[in-house]
Amino acid sequence: MSEAYRQRLQAFVSERITPNVAAWEQLGAYPATLNREAGAAGLLGLGHDHRQLPDDPRAVAVLIEELTRSGAQGITMGLGSHFVSLKAVQATGHPIVHDLVPAVLDGRQSIALAITERQAGSDLRALECRATRQADGYRLNGHKAFICNATRADWLLMVGHCEDGLALFLVEGSAAGIRHTPRQALGWRCLPLADLELVDVPALRLTGKGGVGRLLQASLQQERLNLAVMAITSADMALQAAIDWCKSRQVGGKPLFDKSVIRQRLAEHYAQLTVSRQFVDTCVARQAEGTLDAHQVAIAKNSAVQTLETLARDAVQLHGAHGCVEPSLVERIHRDARLLAIGGGTHEIMLEIIARHL
């Protein structure tokens, strides 16, 4: 199943995405219709039945890897992050799951995670968004920041304070009272990004009293593992681009690759990438077995991101001016890499998770 699914993904990426990446980065958004196309092709549901959320960590990793090989991490975040939100929604057991999950998996609707706030990041204890109970349900007031696909998601998954503590809420993307402020990020330029201001926004409460933090842990673990797979895949692409460049670039009548210092430099990157990839693959396997711990995911994310950042910087350096201008692949990977180090929890937050295991 995984190999056949990978081949379908590769065909979709090569035909519908890769040729258009440079143009979409310039526009600041890939077309919203791409989500419907991917869903209709069975790609968002991992090739499984769309009526329920599939539990297939290896196929999720394949989805993330092949979308990243399109050459733009913004595509991966836009088309491949729905499992992060859907895991949390499904864990609530709310009846809306029966309609929402199939709608997202077949591409008829989209969902975005909207937890982050400017002053809090994703620290649940520091969130200020408030939910008030009224005769017709709950209303949210506050703000959310740096939300991917916020301007066009059909559903937004949010966390807010209510009368008995934190709760998880589902909000229609077109609900009255939402004001969008578009933002432009360093990387992921083909993925729309926006801040949200919420004024008496109607919201569906998904959870009862307590347990929101524990419920979100599985989703955050999935997000961090996704980011690790993205980092490893981007690092592999940057390394191959650097190798190809060094073999074709002539210096003094000989390929740059003929210089031992260059060969050894690339070999060192390859060795580090191999080690990091092995640990990320091990984490995916442990997730499939149900034995994956939070500290292991934190190690995988930090290791993969550090490998990517070092390799991406060197790939640009080896390309010289050619690696500094758009639409160079290594230039885009270098830009995107910084966001991976922050998304899903910073390097320092990952270290705190690891430290708790000591």
N, C-alpha and C positions, 0 to 999 in steps of 0.2 A: 504493500500500500504506500509506504513512504517514498519508495523510488519512483513509482508511477506518479505520485503526487508531485514530487520534485520536478519531474520532467514537464508536467503541465505548467507548473510555476515558471520554470525556465523559459518555456515557450511564450507565456504571457508577458514576462518581463522583457524579453528580447524584442518582442513585436510591438508591445503597447507602451513600454515605459522608457527603456534605455535611450531610444532615439530621440525622445522628447525632453529628457531631464534638463539639458542646458536651457531650453526655452522656458520650461516651467520654473526654473530657478530665477530666471530674469523676471518672469511675471509675478513671482512671489507666491504661487499656488499651483498645484497640480489640479486638473479638472475634477469637480465633484462627481462627475459621471464615472470616473475610474473606479470608485468604490462599488457602484452598481455592477459594472462589468466584471470586477473580480468576484463579487458575490454570486453573480449569475453563472460564472464559470466554476463555482464550487470551491474556490480557493480560500475564501475567508472562513469556511467551515472545515478546513483541513481535509477536504475530500470525503467527509462523513455526512451522515444524515443531518439536515439543518434543523430538525425539530428539537434538539437538545444540544447543550454545550459539550463538545467532545473532550474527553480527558485523554489527551495524547501529547505529552510534553515533547516527544521527539519530532512530531509533525509541526508543532509550534516553532521549534528551533529551525526546522527546514524552511518554514514560512519566513521567519525573520532573516535567515541567511540569504535566501534567494532574492527577497525584496531589497536587501542591502546591496547585493551584487548589481542592482540597477545603476549604482554609482551615486545615489543620493539617500542619505539616512532619513531625510524628511519624508520620503515615500514610505519607508519602513514604519516610522512613527505614525503616519497617517492611516496606512492600510493594515498594519500588523499589531496594533496595540489594543484592539478591542477585547482581547481575552483578559486583560488586566481589569477592565471595568466589569465585564460580564461575570467573572469569577465572584466578585463582591456582590453583584446583584443576585446571582443564583444562590449564594450562601445565605441570603436573607430569607429565602423561602417564600417571598411575596408572590401572589398570583400573577403579577405582571410578567414574571419570568417566562411564562408559557407563550406569550405573544412577542415579547421583546427579543429573546434569544434568537428565534428563527428569523425575525425581521432583520437583525443585524448580520447574522451569518449569511443570509442570501443577498445582502447588499441593498435591501429596500430601505433600511434606515441605518443611521450611524450613531455612535455613542462616544463621548469624550469624558475623561476624568478631569473634574474641576475642583480639586481640593486646595491647591496651593494659594496662599495669600502673601501679599508683599512683605509684611512684617514677620511672617511665621514660616515661610517656606512650606514644607509639608509637615511641620511639627504640630500634631493634633492638639497638644496642650496650649499652643499659642494662637489657635484660630479665634477669630472674632465674629465670624458670620453668625447671625442669630435667626432662629426660627420661632415664630409666634403662632400659637394655635388660634384659629378663628372658626366660625360656624361652618365654613365651607372647606376646612382643612388648614394646612400650614402655609405660612408666607415667610419667605427668606429676605433678609436685609443684610447688606454687607458688600464685600467685594471678593473677587478671586483674581489671581494674577498668573500670567505666563501660561495660558491654557491653549494647548494645541487643538486646532480645528474648532475653536470655540464659536467662530462666526457662522459655521455651517453644519454643526452637529445637530442631529434631530433630538438627541437626549444628552443631558449633562448630569453626571453623577457627582453629588456634592456632600460635604459634611458641614453640619451647623449645630450650634448650641440650641437646645430647647428646654422646656420646663423640667425635664428629668435627666439632663445630661446631653452628651453628644449623640447625634443620630445621623443616619445616612438617608439622603433624599435624592429623588429623581425629578429632574426639571426638564420640561420641554424646551428645546433650544430656541423656539420662536415665542416663548411665553412673554406676556406683557410685563414690563418692569425691568427687563434686561437691557443694559446699555453696553455696547462693545467699544473698546478702544484698541484698534489694531497696533501690534508691536512688530518691530523687525529685529530678528535675532542675528547673532554672529554667524550661526550655521543653520542647517535645516531650512534653507530659504524657500524651498518649494512647499513648505508646510505653513499654512496660515496660523498666526499666533495672535492672541488678544487678551487684554484684561477685561474683566466683567464687573460692572456695578449692578447690584441687585437691590431693587426697591419694591417691596411687597410682592415678590415673585411667587406665584402659586407653585407649591412643591408637594410631591407625594412622599410621605414618610415610609421608608422601607424597613426600619429596625425598631425594636422596642427599647426598653431601658438598658443601657450598658452594652458592652461587648463590641463596640464599633472598632476599637483598636485591634482586637484579636481578629475580627472579621477581615480587616484590611491587610493583615499580615500576609495572607496567601497571595493577595493581589500585588502587594509591593514586592514579594519574593519573585513573582512572575515577571514584573517589570524589570527588576534588577538583573534577572537571568537573561531576559530579552536584550538588555543593554550590553551585557557581556558578550552575547552572541554577535550583536552588531559590531562591537569593538574588534573582536577577533576577525570577523569577516572583512571589515574595512582595513585592518592591519595587513591581512593577507593580500588584498587588492593593491595597497600602497607598496608592499614589498615587491610584488610581481611587476608593477609599473616601474619601480626603481631598477630592478634587474634588467628589464627589457631596455630601459633607457641607457643604462651603463654599457650594455652590449652593443648598442647602436651608435652611441655618442663617440665621435672620434676626437682624440686629443693627441697631438703630435703624430698623427697618422695611424694611431692604434686605438682600439676600443678602450673606453674608460675602465671596463671590466678587467682588462689585462693587468691593471695595477694591483699588486697584492694587497695594499692597504684598503682598496675599495672592495675587493673580493671578501676580505676578512670582516670588513664592516658589515657587509650584507649577510655573511654567514652568521655573524653574531646576532643580528636581528632575526634571522631564520630560526636559530636555536631558541631564543627567548619566545618567539611566537609559537613554536612547537610545544614548549612547556605550558604556556598559558592556554593554548587550545586544548591540550590534553585535560587540564583541570576543568575547563568550561564543559567539555564533553562529558566528563565524569559527573558533573553537577546535573546535567540534563538527564543522564542515566539514573542518577539517584532520585531525581524528581519523579521519573517514571515508576520507580520502585517504591516511592513514598517514604524514602529515608533521607531526604535532603533537609539540612539544617540551615538556619538563617545565617550563621557565621560562615558557612561554606559558600553561600551565594555572595556574601560580602567580599570574601577573598577572591572569588572568581571575577566579580565586577572590578575591583581595584587592580587586580593583576592584568586583566584584559585591557582596561583603559590605559594603564601606564605603558603597556606594550605598544598600544596604538599611538599614544601621544609621542613617544620616543621615535617610533618608526616613521610616523607621518612627517615629523619635523625633518628627519634625515632625508626622506624621499624628496621633499621640497628642496632641501639644500643640494642634493645630488643633481636635481633637474636644473638648478640655477634659476635664471630669469624665467625659463619656460615653466617652472613649477609655481610661479607666483602670480600668473595671470589666468583669468577665466577664459574658456571653460576647462582648464586643466583638471584632470581627475585628482591628482595629488593635492592641488590647491583646495579643492572642495572637501576632500577627506580631512585635511589639516584644519579647516574651519569647523567642520562637524564634530571633530574629536573633542573639542573643549566642552561641548554641551553634554556629551556622554559622561564626563567627569562630574557633572552637577546633577543631571537628571536621576531620579530615583533615590537620591541621597548622595551627598558629597563624599569625597575620599575620607574625610575626617569622621563622618557619620558611620561609614562602613567600618572604620577602625574601632569605633566605640562598640559596634555590634560584635566585632571579633574579640574585643577586650572582655566583654561580658562572658565569653566562653572560657576565658583563661582560668 
